[in-house]
């Protein structure tokens, strides 16, 4: 929500803390969390093998991962998820329901109080977590202010929760609707990295993003005035037939798959590495564990929101 030089400063500090090394250190923990959730689905008395991908897996997993990364104690994670869900609901509040906005505001205030205490602890006793890394991050003598630390944590809660849920849900749906691609991945689990990029290209978790023109310009023959708000339709760009061959076909072997789902340039998604690893681990774990996975019903229900490509539920059976 900022431009240079403010954004440049904040981004440098964030990059100091949120590194690929931090994400890779979490890989085994993410795998264990995924396996635990899948074990729970199998042991939950579901002899018919039915479950909801969104409610039982794609929704809880990212919330657990991001809270663990930040260093939220296990005993507090349920409350943390309640706050996170309230904030995600506000972003999804396309009809601007007052109660949803009020709930999100109360969650931000409660979360800020909670973070204040944890940040004080991390200043005295740093841990191997992302919050400690943010507290310690320094660039040319500059550090995050306390308010900036709250904002960074809240941003990661929302961005690391909602969009990864969408990636897992729409990625599995795409495979279930394209059995040949599902069978390819099951036969060769090593294809998961290119598969994730294809899911991001095929059905981007974020379909549009807004920017404000900093100067008068012309784009594609259209005049844009300084200060005008411009909606960039990421989902359409990823399906551009002038850029991609056969863009409406799912192809997990596609090599030319440079999508815009994580943005581009200085605002490129800070958590892209985390989203990729979570998607790789989760989707591969599901399709390898249950070779006979199938849709349980014909009706696929999407959330009403032009910006987020978000499934409400995804009933399946294994």
Buried (B, 14 or more C-beta within 10 A) or exposed (E): EEEEEEEEBBBBBBEBBBBEEBBEEBEEEBBEBBEEBBEEBEEEEEEEBBBBBBEBBBBBBBBBBBBBBBBBEEEEBEBBBBBBBBBBBBBBBEEEEEEBBEBBEEBBEBBBEBBEEBBEBBEEEBEEBBBBBBBBBEBEEEBBEEEBBBBBBBBBBBBBBBBBBBBBBBBBBBBBEBEEBBEBBBEEEEBBBBBBBBBBBBBBBBBBBEEEBEEEEEEEEEEBEEEEEEEBBBBEBBBEEEEBEEBEEBBBEBEEBEBBBBBEEEBEBBBBBBBBBBBBBBBBBBBEBBEEBEBBEEEBEEBEBEBBBBBEBBBBBB
